[in-house]
Each structure stands twice: as structure tokens, then as C-alpha cells.
Amino acid sequence: MKKSIENVLLSKSLLFAIRIVKLYKYLSTDKREYVLSKQLLRSGTAVGTLIREAQNAESKKDFIHKLAIAQKECDETSYWFELLKETEYINQNQFESVNQNAVELLKMIKSSILTIKQKL
């Protein structure tokens, strides 16, 4: 049985959130960085929350709206990754690894939005 894009988004966004929480723990415990890491935690975990909320949307337009906010949060998370790299809280390899997850999610969210819009 083929997984729907929503199920893939749900599972990938949950794994992404888990990774964000672990990165937050690392940054706050090992690096003693509290401000940027808190912003990262907020935006990075919001992605999955919004994707989950979209599953219970009241309409297709509401579904699109929730995914659009998830898209913005995902893009914001990439910004925090870049800032953490540029301020040397994470190295290039760490950045590439976590940012690749964000880019992949962002592409999937955009694709979902476009698919639903075409069906309207």
C-alpha cells in the first residue's frame, strides 16, 4: 500500500522535531546557548504541529493555510540553522545535515500546497 503525502509529511516532520529537540538539548547543555536555540526549538517543532493541524482542517483552504504557515516555520528554522553555523555554535557538517532535512520538508510542503491548489 502506497503512503499518502500527508502521512509521509507527518512522519518526516515528527522525525525533524525530534532532531530539533536533540539539537536544542545539545546547544543549551554543551554550548550554553539559550536564545537562538529556543527560537530554533519553537520554529522547528511548529512545523510538525502545523502539519498535524492541517490533517483536521475544516476545508481545503484551511488545509492550505495551515501548510503555508508550516512552510514559513520551516524556512525560519533554516534561518536559525544558518545563524547557528555562522556564529560557530554548529559546524558545517552539522549544518548541512540538519538543514537538508529542513529543505526536504520545505519541498514536500510546497508540493502539497501546489497539489491541493490545483484541485480547487
C-alpha positions, 0 to 999 in steps of 0.5 A: 500500500502506497503512503499518502503525502500527508502521512509521509509529511507527518512522519518526516516532520515528527522525525525533524522535531525530534532532531530539533529537540536533540539539537536544542538539548545539545546547544543549551547543555554543551554550548550554553546557548539559550536564545537562538536555540529556543527560537530554533526549538519553537520554529522547528517543532511548529512545523510538525504541529502545523502539519498535524493541524492541517490533517483536521482542517475544516476545508481545503483552504484551511488545509492550505493555510495551515501548510503555508504557515508550516512552510514559513516555520520551516524556512525560519528554522533554516534561518536559525540553522544558518545563524547557528553555523555562522556564529560557530555554535554548529559546524558545517557538517552539522549544518548541512545535515540538519538543514537538508532535512529542513529543505526536504520538508520545505519541498514536500510542503510546497508540493502539497500546497501546489497539489491541493491548489490545483484541485480547487 
